[in-house]
Amino acid sequence: CTDPDLATSVRFVFNDGGRIASSPYRPPITIQGARNVFLETCKRGENDDFLDNSGMTLIILRAYEAFGGHASVRLCIGGHLTLLKAFTTNLLEDDDHDQELNILPGDDRDTEAILQLNFRGFEVKTLKLYVKQAPWRFTGQTESKRESWVNIDRLGIY
């Protein structure tokens, strides 16, 4: 690239691209309160029956503290998801290691529920969230997707 302005623009987009575009939608699941805790994984549960008609979907979240410090965070669940139950568990998602979490009500119209979590240095937490299934599926969903994938958007979980 010989144009210095273009090269500067490309470097800006590559290194600081998060500030160029924004979305009016909030993510369905966010962590607030500590910059050293990261939400790493969002997936269907290993023992989840994908054809279950119970009206619940099991979602597994994995979060970790990255810098060796302590942290107290709020895991905020979006207003379009209905959280029924929440547990911490081990990495293998064994049912006999579940510890139920207290679900706090959301503090605004965009937040359905809040989970208060405390982290020690480099701690990894695995969370089981039981959410209410939407009674319908988004019409744009293609049949070629695997049933084990978790798709969370403003319209629901499918």
Secondary structure, DSSP 4 states (H G I P E B T S, - for coil): ---HHHHHHHHHHHHHGGGT---SSPPSEEEES-TTEEEEEEEE-TT--TT--SSEEEEEEEEEE-SS--EEEEEEEETTS-EEEEEEE-TT--GGG-EEPPEEEPSSTTEEEEEEEEE-TT-EEEEEEEEEPPSS--TT--TTS-TT---EETTEE-
